[in-house]
Amino acid sequence: MPMPRKPVPQRHCQYCAAPLERKNYNGRLEERANYMRRKYCDQRCFGNSLRKEHPTLAALQKRASRLRGAECQACGATTNLAAHHVDGNPANNALPNLMTLCGSCHTRWHWGHGKKSLKRQSVCMFCGQPARRLDMCQKHYQRFKRYGSPFLTKKKHGLHGFVLVEELPGPPAPVNPNSPTNP
C-alpha cells in the first residue's frame, strides 16, 4: 500500500499575498519540499521584491533607459543616447518628464539651462590664481609641501648659502632710493 500523501499547508506569496499553488512541471506535480521553499508566486513577484525603496542613482538611470526613444529628440542621432529628466528628478520616470538626447545634446541642454561643469573651479586663497590642491595655486602648494608654509621661499644668501624668507602677499614694499642696499 502506498504511503498517504502529506497535507500541503496553505502558503501565500511574500510580495502580492496571492495563495501559492503547487505547479506542474512536464506533467508531474512539484515536489513538496520545493513548494515549501518557494516564497513567491512567479518571477515577476520575485523581481519586484528585489526593488529597493530608495534605489541608487545607477538603478534609477537603468529604469529610465528602458523608456528612452531610438533617436535623439534634438539632432536625430541614434548612438550614445541617454534619458534626460526635464524636472531634474531621476526618480520621476513619467513619459512627459523624459527626453531622449545624445551625449552632446544632453550636455548642451544642461549648459543652456544653468548647470555648469561638475568640476569645482576654485581660486588660490593667497593670490587669486586658479587653484589646484587645498585651495592653493601651484606655486603656493609647492611651497607648502616643501617648507610647511605657502609663504616661505628660498633666497640666495652670500656666495654659497640659502635662507628661507617669508614672502607675504600684497603689494611689494616701496623701494627707498636713499637705502644703502639699493644699487
SULBELZI-V501200 format. One record per residue. N is the residue number from 1. SS is DSSP state (H for helix, E for strand, - for the rest). D_LAST is the distance of its C-alpha to the last C-alpha in Angstrom with 2 decimals. Layout:
N&SS&D_LAST ; N&SS&D_LAST
//
This chain:
1&-&123.09 ; 2&-&119.42 ; 3&-&117.01 ; 4&-&116.78 ; 5&-&113.66 ; 6&-&111.17 ; 7&-&110.45 ; 8&-&107.19 ; 9&-&105.27 ; 10&-&103.97 ; 11&-&100.16 ; 12&E&97.66 ; 13&-&94.45 ; 14&-&91.38 ; 15&-&89.63 ; 16&-&92.35 ; 17&-&95.11 ; 18&-&97.70 ; 19&E&100.48 ; 20&-&99.96 ; 21&-&102.79 ; 22&-&103.47 ; 23&-&102.64 ; 24&E&104.73 ; 25&E&103.13 ; 26&-&105.31 ; 27&-&108.44 ; 28&E&107.69 ; 29&E&106.86 ; 30&-&103.46 ; 31&-&103.59 ; 32&H&103.84 ; 33&H&100.91 ; 34&H&98.65 ; 35&H&99.84 ; 36&H&99.06 ; 37&H&95.45 ; 38&-&94.78 ; 39&-&92.82 ; 40&-&92.52 ; 41&-&95.12 ; 42&-&93.17 ; 43&H&89.81 ; 44&H&88.67 ; 45&H&89.06 ; 46&H&87.31 ; 47&H&84.34 ; 48&H&84.15 ; 49&H&84.21 ; 50&H&81.03 ; 51&-&79.10 ; 52&-&76.73 ; 53&-&76.64 ; 54&-&72.82 ; 55&-&72.02 ; 56&-&68.59 ; 57&H&66.64 ; 58&H&67.60 ; 59&H&71.28 ; 60&H&71.00 ; 61&H&69.38 ; 62&H&72.16 ; 63&H&74.79 ; 64&H&73.18 ; 65&H&72.90 ; 66&-&76.71 ; 67&-&76.96 ; 68&-&74.51 ; 69&-&75.78 ; 70&-&75.84 ; 71&-&73.20 ; 72&-&70.09 ; 73&-&71.10 ; 74&-&68.07 ; 75&-&67.93 ; 76&-&71.07 ; 77&-&69.39 ; 78&-&71.58 ; 79&-&69.03 ; 80&-&66.43 ; 81&E&68.27 ; 82&E&67.57 ; 83&E&69.41 ; 84&E&67.27 ; 85&E&68.24 ; 86&-&67.90 ; 87&-&67.75 ; 88&-&65.25 ; 89&-&67.76 ; 90&-&68.46 ; 91&-&71.65 ; 92&-&73.19 ; 93&-&74.88 ; 94&-&77.12 ; 95&H&77.52 ; 96&H&76.24 ; 97&H&73.02 ; 98&E&72.37 ; 99&E&70.79 ; 100&E&70.67 ; 101&E&67.27 ; 102&E&65.58 ; 103&H&62.17 ; 104&H&60.11 ; 105&H&62.25 ; 106&H&62.07 ; 107&H&58.27 ; 108&H&58.29 ; 109&H&60.76 ; 110&H&58.56 ; 111&H&55.42 ; 112&H&57.50 ; 113&-&58.78 ; 114&-&55.53 ; 115&-&55.10 ; 116&-&51.71 ; 117&-&50.86 ; 118&-&51.60 ; 119&-&48.06 ; 120&-&46.03 ; 121&-&42.63 ; 122&-&40.34 ; 123&E&36.70 ; 124&-&34.02 ; 125&-&34.19 ; 126&-&30.41 ; 127&-&28.95 ; 128&-&32.09 ; 129&-&32.07 ; 130&E&35.50 ; 131&-&36.46 ; 132&-&37.96 ; 133&E&39.07 ; 134&-&39.33 ; 135&-&37.98 ; 136&E&34.51 ; 137&-&32.73 ; 138&H&32.18 ; 139&H&28.59 ; 140&H&29.60 ; 141&H&32.91 ; 142&H&31.39 ; 143&H&29.06 ; 144&H&32.14 ; 145&H&34.19 ; 146&H&31.79 ; 147&H&30.33 ; 148&-&32.85 ; 149&-&30.62 ; 150&-&29.43 ; 151&-&26.07 ; 152&E&25.14 ; 153&E&22.90 ; 154&E&21.77 ; 155&E&18.09 ; 156&E&17.16 ; 157&E&16.88 ; 158&-&16.50 ; 159&-&18.12 ; 160&-&21.38 ; 161&E&21.46 ; 162&E&21.12 ; 163&E&21.39 ; 164&E&22.89 ; 165&E&20.85 ; 166&E&22.63 ; 167&-&21.41 ; 168&-&23.44 ; 169&-&24.55 ; 170&-&23.71 ; 171&-&21.03 ; 172&-&17.40 ; 173&-&16.07 ; 174&-&14.55 ; 175&-&10.87 ; 176&-&10.75 ; 177&-&8.78 ; 178&-&9.86 ; 179&-&8.67 ; 180&-&7.58 ; 181&-&6.25 ; 182&-&3.83 ; 183&-&0.00
//
